[in-house]
């Protein structure tokens, strides 16, 4: 925006100079003045037509560029959920399609510029040739002296050429876009950050058993897990409780191989996850966080990201189990309602229930709830709790919860302190034998 002042002064200077040149040409030769005027009008008309056509193509290009940049931004912001939904291929295909469309828009813009530049250059050259012939005719009939013809000929570049001065502006825009792309794709190609490493062994469908065996993990100099060991059987519902920074969420990140353990082993159906490929892990585990990411597309398309060929009946059934179908049908466009960036038009509980429905559609055997009900009101919590109950005995369910009332029916509850499991058992068993757990529960009852 600040450049408009300096550029405006430059344009004003050129306009005043051109007016002076036309006055000088009129004084020297009215015939040449009329010829220059006709040629100038012709070239200006072509230039204006070029600008109009380029503006039309530029609007398409900018719209496609914004769409591509927005989608790329969604990829970066929602990368965790994309990984856990194992929707990388779908999302990359969507981005590839948008980049292709952007490239075609850019080519169309450049082709329009090149074609009109060729036409303008040809007309310019014809005007110069006819100008020389006009000078020869005028001089042969003594209407114009040789000296005056040379002066007027030298004016042609100012009279004709000032129409062509901003040819390179568009190239600067494209260059800026390419620089932005280089930065974004340097992140996507893992040039600056540590690359994820997976094994080669593949499991199509897991049973849902897993085990942590003497696992140590820490961030830089801060040790989070200190010799963590436990085993969970398929189709069990297990909750993890404890104070903040006890290592609960870290367990989930390690199980999904978002991080690698410092030492120890994690086994999935008896296989060390370090030997498994990405599909075996990410396509069999779903995380439902406190703020799950819902993509800026229709509700139906959010489900199709997880499973391309999902049928409407599967979507409806999954949403009924997640206690969200009735709400979706009240929306103006139902399942075709676009939810906004990050699902901004939905409440936290609605986003979580849609995430639960995605988990039903993805049909992973292990489903992880990372403090999914901690920020919800009691009524919304009941919907989430009902959705979890609909999963019980069909999936291996792990729950991190601050509200102990949501996990009283779990098959097992594990109490974490300082990166270790200090006790485990059912809700009733822990109430009777563990003072720390009893205090946590009683504190929650009193606060409610």
N, C-alpha and C positions, 0 to 999 in steps of 0.2 A: 504494500500500500504506500509506503514512504517514497517509492521510486516515481510515483505519478507526478510529483512536483517537478523533479529535475527533467523527467521525460516531457512533461507538458511545456516547460520553457523551451526545450529543444524543438518541439513541434511548432510552437508559436514563431520561433525564429525562422524556421523553414517556410512557414506560410507567408510571413512578411517579405522574405527574400523572393519567393516565387511571384508574389504580386508585383514587386519591383521589376522582375525580369519580364513579365508579361507587358508591363507599361513600356519598357525599353523596346521590346520587339514591335509593339504597336506603333511606336514613333518611327522606327526604322523602316518597317514594311507592313502595311495592313494585310497584304495577301498572305505573307508568311505567318502573321499573327493568327489569321483565320485558320490556316492549315494546322498550326500548333494547337489551336483551341479544339479543332475537330479531333485530332489525334489524342489530345489529352482526355477529352470526354470519352473516347472509345476505350482508352487504356484504363481510365477510372472506372468505367462501367464493368470491364472485365475483372478489374481488381475487386470491386464491390461484390460481383457475382462469386468470385473465388472466396471472399470472406464469408459470404452467406452460406455457401456450400460447406466450407470448412467449419463454420459454427455449428451446422447441423451434425456433422460427423464428430465434432469436438464434444457436443453434448452427450452423444452416445458413448464416446470414449470415456468421458469423465464419470458418467453414471456407472459404466462397467468397472472402471478403476475403483470407485467408491465401494461397489459391491464386493470386488475381489479383496480390497484392503480390509473391509469389514469382516469377511469370511476368514481371512488370514488372522485377524485379531481374535476372532472367536476360537480359532484353532489354538492360539497361544494361551488365551485365558482358560479355555476348557480342556487343556491337554491332559490333565489328570483323569477327568471323566471319560475322555475319548479313549485313553489307554485302558481304563477299567471296563468300558463297554465293548472293548475290542472293535471299535468302529473306525480304526485308522484308514482302512482301505476305502470305506465309503466316503470319509471326509476328504481323503487325498484325491479321490476321483472327482468329487465336487469341486475342489480347488483347481484341479487340472482343467476341468471343463471351463471354469471361470477365467483361468489364465489364458486358455485358448481363445475364448471370446474376447478377452482384453487385447490379445495379440491381433486378432482379426480387425478389431475396432481401430487399433493403432495403424495397421496396414491401410485400412480404408481412408483414414485421415491423411496419411502420407501420400497415398495414391492420388487423392483429391488435390493436394498441394502440388504434387509433381505435374499432374496433367494440366492444371490451370497455369502453372509456371511456364510449361512448354508453349501453350497457346499464347500467353502474354509475350513471351520472348519472340515468337514468330511474328506477331503483330508489331512489336517494337522494331524488329529488323525491317519489316515491310515499310513502316513509317519512315525509317532512316533512308531506305532506298528511294522512296517516293520524294523525300525531302531533297535528296541530292539531285534527282531529276527536275524537281521544281526550281532549285537554285540554278541549274544549267539553263532552263527555259527562261527564267527571269533575267539572267545575265546576258543571254544571247539577244534579248529584246531590249537591253539597256534599262530594265526596270530596277536592277540591283547591281551594285558594284561588287567586285571580287572581295574587297576588304569587308564590306558589310555582310556578304554571304559567309565568310569565314567566322565572323563574330557570332552571327545567328546560329551557325552550325555548332559552335562550341556551347551554345545555350541548350542544345537539345538534351544533353544528359541531365540538366537540372529540370527541364520541363517534363521529360519523360521518366527519368530515373528515380525521382523522389517517390514514385508510387511503389517502388520495390524495396524500400529500406528495411522493412521488418520481417524479412523472410525467415530469419533464424530463430524467432521467438518461440515457435512451437517446439523446435528441437531442444530448447532448454528445459521445457516441461517434461519431455520424454526422458532427458538425461537425469532429471531429479527423481523421476519415478524409478528408473533403473538403479540409482544409488540406494533408494529405499528398499527395493527388492533384494539387492545384494546383502543388505543388513539383515532382512528378515530370513532369507534363505541360508545365511551363515548360521543362524540359530537352528533352523529346521534340519540342516545337514550335520548338526553336531560338531561344527568346526571349533567352537569355543568352549564347549562343555563336555564333560565325561559321557561317553557313549554307553548305553545299556548293553549288557552282554548276556545272552541266553545260551542254553545248551541246544542239543540237536534231537534229544529224545522227545517223542510226541505221544500224548495221551488224548484221545478224541473226547472221551467223556469220563470224568472222574467220579468216584463214589462219594467223596466228601470227607474222608479221613485225613487228618494232618497232625503233625507233631513238631514241637520245638524241643531241640535237644541241646542243652548247655549253650544257649545263644547269648553272645555278647555283642553290643552295638552302641555306638556313640557318635555324636556330631563334633568333629574337631577334638577339643580337649574335654568335652562334656560326655561322660558315660551315662547312657540311658538305661540299657538292659544289662543285667549283671548275672549271667549264668541262668537265663530263663529256660525252664523245662516244664512241659506239660503235653498232654495228648488228648485229642478230641475225636470222638467217633462220628461216623456219618449220621446225618439227620438229628443230631443233638442240638439243643438250643442252650448256648453257654453265654453268660454275661461276665464282663470284666468291670470291676469297680475299684475305686481308689482315688486318692487326691490327685490334683493336677500335677502333671510332669512325672507321674509314676511310671509312664511308659506304655499306656494303653493304646493310643493311636499309633505309636511306633510299631506295635505288634502287627497291626493291619498293613502298614506300609511295607514291612518286611515280608509278610505272607504274600503280598501282591508283587513282590520284587521291584517295588519302586526304589528301594535301597537294597544294598548287599550287606549281609552280616559281617561283622569284624572277625568273629570266630563262632564255631558251633555249626549246627545243621538244622534245616527246616525240611521236613518230609511231607510230601503230598501223595496220599495213597501209597506210601512206602517208598516213593521216589524222591531223591534229593532235588529240590527245586532248581539248584544250580545246573542240573543236567537236563532240565526240561526246556522246550522251546517256548516262545512267547505265547503262542496260541493255547498251549496246555495250561498255562497259568491264567492269563488275562481273560480267556474265553470261558473259564470255569468259575471265576470269582467276580462278584459285584460288590462295590462299596456304595452305601447310601449314607451320605454325610449330612451334617446339620444344614448345609446350604448346597444341595446338589445343583449342578449346572444344567439348565434347560436351554437348548439352542434356539436362536432367533428364526424360527420357522414354525409351521403348523404343528399341533400336537400329534397329528397322525405321522408327519414326517420325522418327528423326534423318535417315534417308535421304529420307523423304517430305517433309521440310521443303525439301529441295533440288529435288525433282521430285515433285509431288503424285501424278501418275498412274503412278509407277514400278512396274513389275511385280516379283513375287518373283524371277523368273528373272534380271532385270536386277540386282537386289540381290545375289543369290547369285554371279553372274558377277563383279560388281565386287569383292566381298569375296574371291573366289578370286584375282583379279589382285593384290589388295592383301595377300595372304597372311594373312588374318584369318578366313576362313570356317571353317576347322577349329576355331579357338579358340571362335568364337561358338556353334558347335553343341555344345560341351561345357558351356555355361552351362545352368542349370536350366530356363529358359524360352526358350532359343535366341535367336532374333532378336526375341522379345517381352520380353527381359530389360530392365528399367529400370536405367539405369546410374548413377543418382544425380546430384546437382548437380555440374555441371562434369565429369561422367564419373569421379567420385571412386572408383568401384569398379573402374576399369580402370587398368592401368599406363600409363606414358608412351608406351611403344612401341605398346601396343594402341590408345590414343587416336589416335596418329599414323596407324596403319594404317586405322582407321575413317575418319579425315579423308581419307586417300588414296582409299579406296573412295567417299567422297562426291564426290571430284573426278572419279572415273570415271563416276559417275552423272550429275553435272552436265555432264560432257563438254565442259569448257572447253578451248580450244586452247592456252592458256598456263598452266602450272602452276609455281608458285614454292615452293621448299623453303627456308624461312628457318631455317638451323641445325637441321634436323630430326633429325639423328643425334648432335648434340654431347653429349647427356647420357645416351646409351643404352649398354648393355653390348654386347659384340661379337656375341653371338648374336642379340639383337634388331636390331642394326644390319644383320645379314645379311638379315633379313626385309624391312626397309625398303629395302635396296639391291636386293633381288630385285623388290620392287614398282616401284621406279624403273626398273629394267631392262625391266619389262613395259610401261612407258610409252614407252620410247625409240623414236625415229623415227616416233611417232604424234602426239606433242605437242611443243610448244616448252617445254623444261624449263630452268628457271633454278635453280641451287643455290648457297646460301651455306653454306660448310662450314668448320669448324675442323679436322675430320679430313680431311686431304688424301687418305687412302687410299680414301675414298668417292667421289672425283671423278676418279680416274686415267683412267677410260674416257670422260670427257666429250669432246665434239667440240672444245671450246675452253675454256680457263681464262684468266680475266682477273685480273690482280694489281692491287689498289688500294692506294694510299698517299696519305694526306692529301687525300682527296676527288678523286683523279685516277686514271686507269688508266695505270699506268707500263709495263705489258707484257702481252702476251697470246700464246696459242699452246696446243698440246697439252701434256700432262704431260711427255712425253719432251723436247719442244723447250724447255720452260721449265727443266727440270732441267739441260740442257746450256748454256743461254745466260744464265740469270738467277740470280745468287748469292743474292738474297733468298729466292726461291722454293725454291731448293735447300736453304738453311738451314732454312726452315720445315719442309720435308719430312723432312730428316735429324733435326731435333729431335723430330718426332713419332715416327719410327722408333725412336729411342733411348729415348723415354719409354715406348713400348709394350714 
